Amino acid sequence: MDLIYTLYSDARTVFRLKDVAMLTGETSFTSLNQKLNYYVRTGRLANPRKGLYCKPGYNREELACRIFAPAYVSLEYVLQRAGVIFQHDSRLTVVSYLSREVEVDGQTFLFRKIKNELLVSLPGLEQQGNSVTIAAPERAFLDMLYLNGAMYFDNLNPLRRDLIAQILPAYGSQALTKRVKKILEDNGLE
């Protein structure tokens, strides 16, 4: 089976070598790596970071989740999209098992470390079909408060209080619970 056809037929836009091996059934990583490098040289695939191969026009959120997996898109990026914070930040913010700022293909990705129990805790996370895990605005709100302490939010109206209450126990933090309650009360939302 043609490797490039197999990759282009898949819904994902970002692949690791092991993903390609599983898709194609290829057992020789050396041979597979040579084929992938050929497609990179001929412009049919991109190799924006060692070990990652992308289709042209790849999804940058998907790339963010694949650089340091497990990871999910959250924090400022999600809150900006939801209209909770208005300050523009061009970085794509990701919660992962380590803290790093990485530039890949002209895009800056900011990874924030969170404890492992929260990283794999599913409440408030949405798995999209193309290997993107993204936090609901409520989860991103709680992540921000958990990681940064006191924060200012421009507009809390888009947030669902019932979902915040449902996700909050996963953090296991009384300080966070108090902080959330105070912020919601101060904004007349409790």
C-alpha positions as CSV (number, residue, x, y, z in Angstrom):
1,M,0.0,0.0,0.0
2,D,1.3,3.5,-0.8
3,L,2.5,5.2,2.3
4,I,1.6,8.7,1.4
5,Y,-1.9,7.6,0.3
6,T,-2.4,5.9,3.7
7,L,-1.4,9.0,5.5
8,Y,-3.5,11.4,3.4
9,S,-6.5,9.1,3.9
10,D,-6.2,9.3,7.7
11,A,-8.1,12.0,9.5
12,R,-5.1,12.9,11.6
13,T,-2.7,15.6,10.3
14,V,0.3,14.9,12.7
15,F,2.0,11.5,13.0
16,R,4.8,10.0,15.0
17,L,6.9,7.2,13.5
18,K,5.0,4.6,15.6
19,D,1.7,5.9,14.3
20,V,2.8,5.5,10.7
21,A,4.1,2.0,11.5
22,M,0.7,1.0,13.0
23,L,-1.2,2.5,10.0
24,T,0.9,0.8,7.4
25,G,1.9,-2.4,9.1
26,E,5.6,-1.7,8.4
27,T,7.9,-3.4,10.9
28,S,11.2,-1.9,9.8
29,F,11.5,1.5,11.4
30,T,14.7,2.2,9.4
31,S,12.9,1.6,6.1
32,L,9.8,3.6,7.3
33,N,12.0,6.5,8.4
34,Q,13.7,6.5,5.0
35,K,10.4,6.6,3.2
36,L,9.1,9.4,5.4
37,N,12.3,11.4,4.9
38,Y,11.8,11.0,1.1
39,Y,8.3,12.5,1.4
40,V,9.7,15.3,3.5
41,R,12.4,16.1,0.9
42,T,9.8,16.1,-1.9
43,G,7.5,18.4,0.0
44,R,4.6,15.9,0.5
45,L,5.1,15.9,4.3
46,A,6.5,18.3,6.7
47,N,8.9,17.5,9.6
48,P,8.5,20.5,11.9
49,R,10.1,18.8,14.9
50,K,12.2,15.7,15.3
51,G,10.0,12.6,15.3
52,L,6.8,14.4,14.0
53,Y,5.6,14.2,10.5
54,C,2.7,16.4,9.3
55,K,0.5,16.8,6.3
56,P,0.6,20.2,4.6
57,G,-1.8,22.5,6.4
58,Y,-1.7,20.4,9.6
59,N,-3.7,21.3,12.6
60,R,-1.6,23.2,15.1
61,E,-3.8,22.1,18.0
62,E,-3.1,18.5,17.1
63,L,0.6,19.3,16.9
64,A,0.5,20.8,20.4
65,C,-1.1,17.7,21.8
66,R,1.6,15.5,20.1
67,I,4.8,17.3,21.0
68,F,4.7,16.2,24.7
69,A,2.0,13.6,25.1
70,P,-0.2,13.2,27.1
71,A,-1.3,16.8,26.8
72,Y,-4.4,18.9,26.2
73,V,-5.0,22.4,24.9
74,S,-6.1,24.7,27.8
75,L,-5.5,27.9,29.7
76,E,-5.2,31.3,27.9
77,Y,-5.8,29.8,24.4
78,V,-9.1,28.3,25.3
79,L,-10.2,31.2,27.5
80,Q,-9.5,33.7,24.7
81,R,-11.5,31.6,22.2
82,A,-14.4,31.5,24.7
83,G,-14.3,35.2,25.4
84,V,-13.4,34.9,29.1
85,I,-10.2,36.9,28.7
86,F,-9.6,39.6,26.1
87,Q,-5.8,40.0,26.2
88,H,-4.4,38.5,23.0
89,D,-1.6,36.0,23.4
90,S,-0.4,34.3,20.2
91,R,1.1,31.3,22.0
92,L,-0.9,28.1,22.0
93,T,-1.1,27.1,25.7
94,V,-1.0,23.4,26.6
95,V,-1.2,21.5,29.9
96,S,1.2,18.6,30.0
97,Y,3.6,16.6,32.3
98,L,6.3,19.2,32.0
99,S,6.8,23.0,31.6
100,R,8.5,24.2,28.4
101,E,8.2,26.9,25.8
102,V,8.8,25.5,22.4
103,E,8.8,27.1,19.0
104,V,7.8,24.9,16.1
105,D,7.3,26.1,12.6
106,G,7.0,29.7,13.7
107,Q,4.3,29.0,16.3
108,T,5.1,29.2,20.1
109,F,3.7,26.5,22.3
110,L,3.7,27.1,26.0
111,F,3.5,23.9,28.0
112,R,2.5,24.1,31.7
113,K,3.1,21.2,34.1
114,I,0.2,19.8,36.1
115,K,0.1,16.8,38.4
116,N,-0.4,13.5,36.7
117,E,-3.8,12.8,38.3
118,L,-5.2,16.0,36.8
119,L,-3.6,15.4,33.4
120,V,-5.5,12.2,32.9
121,S,-8.7,13.2,34.7
122,L,-11.3,13.5,32.0
123,P,-14.0,15.8,33.4
124,G,-14.1,19.0,31.2
125,L,-11.9,17.5,28.4
126,E,-13.2,17.0,24.9
127,Q,-11.5,14.5,22.7
128,Q,-11.8,15.6,19.1
129,G,-11.6,13.0,16.3
130,N,-8.1,14.1,15.0
131,S,-6.1,13.4,18.2
132,V,-6.8,16.8,19.7
133,T,-7.8,17.0,23.4
134,I,-9.1,20.4,24.4
135,A,-10.4,21.7,27.7
136,A,-13.8,23.1,28.0
137,P,-13.7,26.8,29.0
138,E,-14.7,25.8,32.5
139,R,-11.8,23.4,32.8
140,A,-9.4,26.0,31.4
141,F,-10.7,28.5,34.0
142,L,-10.0,26.0,36.8
143,D,-6.6,25.1,35.3
144,M,-5.6,28.8,35.2
145,L,-6.6,29.3,38.9
146,Y,-4.9,26.1,39.9
147,L,-1.6,26.9,38.2
148,N,-1.5,30.7,38.6
149,G,-3.3,31.4,41.9
150,A,-5.2,34.7,41.8
151,M,-6.2,35.8,38.2
152,Y,-8.3,38.4,36.6
153,F,-10.9,37.4,34.1
154,D,-12.6,39.9,31.8
155,N,-15.9,38.1,31.3
156,L,-17.2,35.1,33.3
157,N,-20.6,35.0,31.6
158,P,-19.6,32.3,29.0
159,L,-18.8,29.8,31.9
160,R,-21.4,27.3,33.1
161,R,-21.4,27.2,36.9
162,D,-22.8,23.7,37.0
163,L,-19.9,22.4,34.9
164,I,-17.4,24.2,37.1
165,A,-18.9,22.6,40.2
166,Q,-18.8,19.2,38.5
167,I,-15.1,19.5,37.5
168,L,-13.8,21.2,40.7
169,P,-13.6,18.1,42.9
170,A,-11.0,16.5,40.6
171,Y,-8.5,19.1,41.7
172,G,-8.7,18.1,45.3
173,S,-7.7,21.5,46.5
174,Q,-9.6,23.5,49.2
175,A,-7.6,26.6,48.3
176,L,-8.8,26.4,44.7
177,T,-12.4,25.8,45.9
178,K,-12.3,28.9,48.0
179,R,-10.7,30.9,45.2
180,V,-13.3,29.9,42.7
181,K,-16.2,30.6,45.1
182,K,-14.8,34.1,45.9
183,I,-14.3,34.9,42.2
184,L,-17.8,33.8,41.3
185,E,-19.3,35.7,44.3
186,D,-17.3,38.9,43.4
187,N,-18.8,38.7,39.9
188,G,-22.3,38.1,41.2
189,L,-22.4,34.6,39.7
190,E,-22.6,32.4,42.8
